Amino acid sequence: MRAMERVEEISAFGLGRVNLSRVPIDRLSTLARYGQLSKAQTIELAPEPRRTALLTTVVRQMAAQAVDDALDLFALLMATG
């Protein structure tokens, strides 16, 4: 249940509607990884639009991980049910 709640909480930010199709996948991954490893102060001091890009990619990455976790849990429940 917590896995689904996490997906819902992250989805509430609505960043799935942001069109990132023009940004290469490897660039998105690099930004997300950098953002996840950075301290909050580093992100806060980053100039715009880099700060927004970092936060957007981190939240999108978190959403993807939350969905993966929920799907893994669902598969486990289906296999044992």
C-alpha positions in Angstrom: 0.0 0.0 0.0 2.8 2.4 0.9 4.3 1.9 -2.6 1.1 3.1 -4.2 0.9 6.0 -1.8 4.4 7.0 -2.8 3.5 7.0 -6.5 0.5 9.2 -5.7 2.5 11.7 -3.6 5.1 12.1 -6.2 2.6 12.3 -9.1 0.9 15.2 -7.3 3.7 17.5 -8.4 2.4 17.1 -12.0 5.8 16.9 -13.5 4.7 14.1 -15.8 3.1 16.8 -17.9 6.4 18.6 -18.6 7.5 17.8 -22.1 11.1 16.7 -21.9 11.1 14.9 -25.3 13.8 17.3 -26.7 16.2 16.5 -23.9 18.4 13.5 -24.5 17.8 10.6 -22.1 21.5 10.5 -20.9 21.3 14.2 -20.1 18.2 13.7 -18.0 19.8 10.8 -16.2 23.0 12.8 -15.5 21.0 15.7 -14.1 18.8 13.5 -11.9 21.9 11.7 -10.6 23.7 15.0 -9.9 20.6 16.4 -8.2 20.1 13.3 -6.0 23.7 13.4 -4.9 23.7 17.2 -4.2 23.0 18.9 -1.0 19.9 21.0 -0.8 22.0 24.2 -0.5 23.9 23.4 -3.7 20.6 23.1 -5.6 19.2 26.2 -4.0 22.2 28.2 -5.1 22.2 26.9 -8.6 21.2 29.5 -11.2 18.0 29.3 -13.1 17.1 27.4 -15.2 19.6 24.8 -13.9 17.8 24.7 -10.5 14.5 23.9 -12.1 16.0 21.3 -14.4 17.7 19.6 -11.5 14.5 19.5 -9.4 12.4 18.4 -12.3 14.7 15.5 -13.2 15.1 14.4 -9.6 11.3 14.3 -9.1 10.8 12.5 -12.4 13.4 9.9 -11.4 11.8 9.4 -8.1 8.4 8.9 -9.8 9.9 6.3 -12.1 11.5 4.5 -9.1 8.2 4.6 -7.2 6.3 3.1 -10.1 8.9 0.4 -10.6 8.6 -0.4 -6.9 4.8 -0.6 -7.1 5.0 -2.9 -10.1 7.5 -5.1 -8.4 5.2 -5.4 -5.4 2.2 -6.1 -7.7 4.2 -8.9 -9.5 5.2 -10.4 -6.2 1.6 -10.4 -4.9 0.3 -11.9 -8.1 3.0 -14.7 -7.9 2.2 -15.6 -4.3 -1.6 -15.1 -4.5 
